[in-house]
Amino acid sequence: MPTKLEGKIALVTGGSRGIGAAIAKRLAADGANVAITYANSTDAAASVVKEIEQSGRKAIAIQADAADAKAVKAAVDKTVATFGRLDVLVNNAGTAIPKTFEETTLEEMDRIIDINIRGVFAATQAALKHMKDGGRIITIGSAVGERAASPLLVAYSATKGAVKMLLRCCPERSGVEALRSTTSSRGRSTRI
């Protein structure tokens, strides 16, 4: 019986652990071949790839720190070179440094911005060049970026709110009617 993502190609940033690994495995279970990126967790990434391959799908792991725009673009290009196209991008890579506003250093803020905003921007921009009708961009958001304030997550909240607006303003591409950007946050999904 065909699955809903049969023959589709997906890239999950930050796909070696946690939510990203679960998303990658689910995409594969639904029929997609999957590429994942990871920053440092080589063993964890290899484990996700192995599990996907054991389920009968193809998978690759690409080392690409989401803070490095060139590495992110290269990961998109490698996905397309390996699988021939890209149908789904899941912007999952993200980081938080739990500190109060006063304790957060400028360097920490820069790191959070580089991963949570610039990484999403670079991946989305690179992916759009390869997506056809029916492509999907899914971005993992957070309730603290929309409606719930946390005194220890000011920098993180700001970046998640920025990404929501970035994708809301992302222009529709000619000929890509089915392209949707989505932010998800703990059991709730909002189409933008």
N, C-alpha and C positions, 0 to 999 in steps of 0.2 A: 504494500500500500504506500503510495507517495506521501511524503511528509510536506508540511507547508513551506519549508525552506529548502526543499530538495534542489540541489544544483546551485544554490546561492553561496556567495563568498562573503564572509564577515571578518572584520578586524576589531578586536577588543583591546583598547589601550589599558594598561594596568591589569592584564588578564591572568597574572600568575597566582594571585591570592584573593581571598575574600570574595566580595561581590563580583569582581571581574572574572575570577575563575568559575564561579557558579554560572555567570552569564555565558561564558565561552562554552561550557559543557552543555548548557541548555540549547544554545544555538545549534551545536552539533547534534544533539538529540532530536532537534526539529529538522535536521537534514542538511545544515550548512557545513561547508568546509571552513575552518577557522584559523586565522592568524591572531596571535596575542603578542603584546609588547610587555616588557618588564624592564625594570631599572637594574636591579641587583640580584634578584632571586632566581638564579639559573636553575637550581634543583627544583624549585617550586614550578617554574615554567616548564621544565622537562616533564614533570609529573602530570601537568594539565595536558600537554601534547600527547603523552603516552595514553592517558585515559580516553582522550578523544579518538585517537587512532584505534584503540581497542574496541571502540564502539562502531568502527567501520567507516569513520570519516577521516579526512586528511586535515592535518594541522601543522603549523610551524610556530616557533617562538622567535621573536626578534628583540634583541636587546636595544632599547631605545628609551632613554630617560625623557619623560614628558616635558621636562624643563628645557630640553635641547631641540629647538624647532627644526634644525637640519636632520637630526636623528628621527624625529617624528615623520617628517616628509619622506625620508628614506624608507621608513617602515611601511608607509602607504605604498610607495613605489615597489618595494620588495613583495608586498602582498599581491599586487597586480602582476608583477613579473612571474611570481610563482603560480598563481591560480588563474591568470588571464583577465581578471576584472575584479571589481569591488561593488558589492550590493548593499552591505550594511556596515556602518561605522558605529561603534559604541565607544563614546568618550567616557571612560570610566576612571582613568588615572587621576588621582587627586591626593592632596595631603592637607593635614591640619597640624598646627603647632599650638596646643592648648595653653594659652597664656592670656593674661589680661591685656587690654589695650596698652596700658602704661609699660608693661614688661616686654612687649613684642618689639624686637629690634628691627631696624630697617632692612637688614640682611635677611631676617626671617620672613618679613613681609614680601621682599623681592622673590624669595624662593617659592612662597605660596602663590604669588601672582604668576610666576614663570610656569609652574605646573598646572594650576587650576584655570588660568585664563589663557595664557599664551599657548600652552599645550593643546587646549581645545581649539583655539583659533587655527593653529598650524595644521592639526589633523583634519579639521573640517574643510579648510581651504584646499589642502592636498587631495582629500577624498572627493570633493565636488568635481574635480577635473576628470575623474574616472567614472563617476556614477551615471547611470542611465535611468530611463523611466522606471519607477518602482523602487528606486533607491531609498534607503532610510538612514537617517542620522539620529542616534539616540544618545542623549547626554544625561549622565547620572547627576542629579542635583541633590539638594538637601533642604529640609524644612527650615534650617537656620538661614538659608539664602532667600527665603520667601516670607516667612511669617513668625518664626520663633527665634527670639534673641537669646544668645548665650554669652555671658560676660567673659568666658574663656575662649570663645571662638570668633572674636571680632574680625580678624583678618580672613579667616576661612569663610565666614558669613558674607563678607564683602565680595569675595571672589565668586562665590556661588550665585549671588545676586547678579553680579556682572555677567556671568555666563548665560544666565537666563535671558537677560536683555540682549546680549550679543546674538543669541540664536533667534530671539523674537524678531530682531532687525535683519537677520540674514535674508538677503533678497531671494525671491523665487527665481530659479534658473529657467530659462527658456527651454521648453521640452521636458522638464522634470516636474510634471504635475503631481506625482505621487510622493515627492520628497517631503518628509516631515521631520521636524526637530522636536524632540521631546525631552522634558526634564522629568526625572523620577525621584521621588523621595519617600523612602520607607513605606511601601505599600500603596502609594498614591502616584498615579501617573497623570501628567498634564500635557496635552498636546498644545503646542504653541503655533 
